[in-house]
Amino acid sequence: MLSELSERASRQRFLGVSALLFAGSAAVTIGWCASMSAMGGMPMPGGWTMSMAWMRMPGQTWLGAAASFLCMWVVMMVAMMLPSLVPMLRRYREAVGSTGEARLGLLTALVGAGYFFVWTVLGVAIFPLGVALASAEMQQPALARAVPIAVGGVVLVAGACQLTAWKARHLACCREAPGRGRALPAGAGTAWRHGLRLGLHCTFCCAGPTAVLLVVGVMDLRAMAVVTAAITVERLAPAGERVARATGALAVGAGLLLIARAAGVG
């Protein structure tokens, strides 16, 4: 009886901390988005607007701009991915078993740190690519005019990615319980490596939705909400693979519509 009460209290504390972390990261993300929206963007040839995320603020160095983007990226990823990560962390805690509340909390934090470390590395890679592309678009009007069609193409390819066996394989890895029913060692190294594995599978699984977010608007709250909902539902719904295929089909249709609109068809 006492053991059951202790486990229940531990689960409640875990969920409470997770809820506070989500609320805090979501609030900061919303604030950042509002700030970026207030600054507006740069109108570009082709009738679109370049996000300020890829530009330096007045008096800011490129190192400072990169650090600012990375902080924004990590906080945004915490807000977007935590709803689908919490069930994976809960399954990890169950697989580790009884190790003491303090140690279990530390191990859970290490799994989460490993997971978001992978997303941080992805952000480090994305920023210079985004800056280089933005610079090329500002220098070459012909390239800038092609962006609306390119955006439609990216959305189309991202949707097609959702329909592949590769996507299904990584989605299954994200949905399954740790260790396939076997207990996991209660070690710090094991927790860190488990978080890295979860992060790698998750970034591969989310390649399509992440690409859509980047081209539609990396600081667009509506795009974030749609992508977050799609990722969360495909992870948690009983028929997750069918959800992934359905969102993929919708993205393919949206990509075709964007290409047709950019090309002036219809």
N, C-alpha and C positions, 0 to 999 in steps of 0.2 A: 504493500500500500504506500509506504513512504517512498519507495523507489519510483512508483508511478507518478506520485505527486512531484517528486524532484525532476523527473523527465519532462513532465508537463510544464513546470516552471521554467526549465531550460529552453524548451521550444518557444514559450511565450517571450522570454528575453531575447532569443535569437530573432524572432519575427518583429519584436519591438525595435531592436537596433536596426534591422533591415528597413523597416518602415521609416524610421528617422533619417537614415542615410538616403533613401529614395526621395523623401520630401525635401531634404536639404539640397541634394544635387538637382532636383527638378526646379526648385525655386531659383537657384543660381543660374541654371540654363535659361529659364524664362527671362531672368533679368538681363543676361547677356544678349539674348535674342532681341529683346526690346531696345537695348542700347544700339545694337547693330542696325536694327530697323530704323531707328531715329536718325542715324547717320546717312541712311540711304545707300546708294551704290553708284557705280559709274555706268551711265548709258553707253551702249556699244552698238556698232553697226550691226544691222540684223534685227533691231528692235528688242534687245534683251538688256538686262542690267547685271553687271559684274558685282559679285559679293565683295564687301570690304574685308572678308576673312583672309583674302589673298594679298592684302595691301598693308604697307606700313602706315602707322599713324604719324602725324607731323612730329618730328624730333625723335622718332623711335628708330632704333637700329634693327637690322634684320635678325640679330640674335634675340632681341627683345620681342620682335614680332613672332618669331618661331616659338619662344617660350609662352607667349600669350595664347597663341593658337593651340599649343599642346595642352595647356591648362584647360582651355575651353573644351578641347576634344575629349580629355579624360573625364571631366565632370559630365559632359553630355553623354558619353558612353555609359557612365555609371547610372545616370537617369534612364537611359534607353534599355540597357541590358539587365539591370537588376531584377525587374519583374520575372524574367525567364531564368535568371541565375539562382534566385532564392530556392526554388525546388531542387536544383542540382546540389546546392550547398546542404540542404536538408537531408538529401539522400546520402551525401558524403558523411554527415554527422551520424546517421544511422549505421553506415557501414563501418565507421571507426568504433562505435560502441561507447561503453562507459569508460572514460579516461579522467574524469574530474572536470567540473564546470570550467575552471580557469584554463586548463590545457585544451579542452575542446574548443573554447572560444578562440584561443591563439591559433590552433590548427585551422579552424574555419577561416580566420582572417588571412592566414597564409595561402589558402586555396584561392580566396578572392583576390589577394595581391598578385598571385601568379597569373590568374585569369586576366586581370586588367593590365598587367605588364605586357601581355601580348597585344592588347588593343593600343597601349601606349606606343609600342614599337611601330605598329601600323600607322599611327598618327605622325610619328617621326618621318616615316617614308612618304606619307601623303603630302605634307606641307611643301617640301621643295618641288615636288611634281606640280602641285597646284600653282605655286608661284611662277614656275617656269612657263606653264601653259598660259597663265594670265598675262605674263609679259609678252609672250608671242602674239597673243590675241590683240593686245594694245598696239603692237608695232605693225601688225599685218591686218588691215581691214578686211581683206578677202577671207582670212581665216576666221575672223570674228563673225562675219556674215554666215559662215557655215556652221556656227555653234548650235543654233536651234535644231537643225537637222541631225547634228551629231548627238545632241541630247536625246532626241527620239531614238536614235540608233542604240545608244547605251541602255535606255530603258527597255527597248526591244530585246537586246541580248541578255540583260539581267533577268527579264521574264522567262526567256528560253532556258536560262541556267536553272531556274526553279523547277523545270520539268525533267531534269537529268537524273540518272542513277547516282552520279557524283554527289549531287545535292542530297538525295535521299540517304546515302551512306553517312554523310556527315550529320544530317539531321537525326538519324538513328543513334549516333554516338552521343549527341547532346541530350536525347530523351531517355536513354537507358540508365539504369541504376549503376553506381560505381561498383566495379568488381564483379558484375553479373552474379550477385547474391553472395559473394565471398566477402569476409571481413577485410578491411584495409588496415595496414600497420599505422599505429598512432605516432608517426614520426614527422618531424618538421620537413625533412627532405622529401618524404613521400607526399606530404600535403602540397608543397610548392610545385613538385612535378605534376601532381594531379591537376592543380590549377592551370599550369601551362598547357597540359593536354586539353583540358576543357576550353581554354582560350583559343588554341589552334583550331580545334574542331568548330568552334563557334564562329571564328572569323571566316573560315572556309564556307561554313553553312550560310553565313550572312553576306557573302560576297555580292550577291545580286541586290538585296535591299540596301547595302552600304553604297554600292555604285549609284543606285537611284538617288539616294540622299545627297551624295556628293554633286551630282549634276543638276538636280532639281533645286537644291538650296541647302548648303550644309548648316545654315543657321535659320532655316525656315521651320517655325513651330508646327505648322500643319503637316509638312513632310515628315518631321520627326515623329509626330503622333501616329501617322499612318504606318510608318516603318516599324515603330515600336509595337503597335497593335499586331501587325502581321507577324513579326518575329515571335511575340509572346504567344499568340494563338497557335502557331504551328508547333511550338514547343510543348504546350500544355494541353491542347485539345486531344481527345482520344484518337481522332483520325488526323494526326498531324501531317502526314504525307499528302493526304488529299487537300488539306488546307494550303500546303505549299504549292501544289499544282494549280489550285484555283487562283491563288494570288499571282502565280506565274502567268497564267492565261490572261488575267486582267492586265498585268504589266505589258504583255505582248500587244494586247489591244491598245493600251495607252501609248505604247511606243509607235505603233503604226499611225495612230491618230496625230501624234506630235509631228511625225515625219510628213504626213500629208498636209497638215496645217502649215508647217514651215515651208513646204514646197509650193504652197498656194493652190493645192488641189481642193476642189469642192467649194 
